[in-house]
Structure formats: structure tokens, C-alpha cells
Amino acid sequence: MEGVEASCKVVHDTVRYQMKAKLKVPRAVGIKHQPEAEEEFKKNFHNT
């Protein structure tokens, strides 16, 4: 909500314990990962 002031701890406690959500962490990227291939796939992928 906009205009609501709350400390980081209050937000964290509310989200973590009342909403039962967890912080998301990025997954590790493999050593064979090719960023160019990923971009090419994203560019050519058509969501059907």
C-alpha cells in the first residue's frame, strides 16, 4: 500500500510469518551456461 510507513522488520515479519512466504534466491548458473543462447531463445520464442 502506498503511504504506509513501516520498518523493514515489520514488513519482513508480516510477510515471513503471517503470509508464510520466503525470500527468493536466484538459482546457481551452470558452468556451461551461454547467455547469448538464452537471449536468442527469448527473442525467438513466441508464447502460444
C-alpha positions in Angstrom: 0.0 0.0 0.0 1.2 3.4 -0.8 1.6 6.0 2.0 2.0 3.3 4.7 5.2 3.7 6.7 6.6 0.5 8.3 10.1 -0.6 9.3 11.8 -3.4 7.4 11.5 -5.7 10.3 7.7 -5.3 10.5 7.4 -5.9 6.7 9.7 -9.0 6.9 7.9 -10.4 10.0 4.5 -9.9 8.3 5.5 -11.4 5.0 7.5 -14.3 6.5 5.4 -15.4 9.4 1.9 -14.3 8.8 1.8 -14.8 5.0 4.2 -17.8 5.2 6.3 -16.5 2.3 10.0 -17.0 2.0 12.7 -14.8 0.4 13.5 -15.9 -3.1 17.1 -16.6 -4.0 18.5 -16.9 -7.5 19.4 -20.4 -8.7 23.0 -21.2 -9.5 24.0 -21.0 -13.2 25.8 -23.9 -14.7 29.4 -23.5 -15.9 28.2 -24.3 -19.5 25.6 -21.5 -19.4 25.6 -19.5 -22.6 23.9 -16.1 -22.1 23.9 -15.5 -25.9 21.9 -18.6 -26.5 19.4 -17.6 -23.7 18.9 -14.2 -25.3 18.4 -15.8 -28.7 15.8 -18.2 -27.3 13.9 -15.3 -25.6 14.0 -13.3 -28.8 12.7 -16.2 -31.0 10.2 -17.7 -28.5 6.6 -17.0 -29.3 4.2 -17.6 -26.4 1.3 -19.5 -28.0 
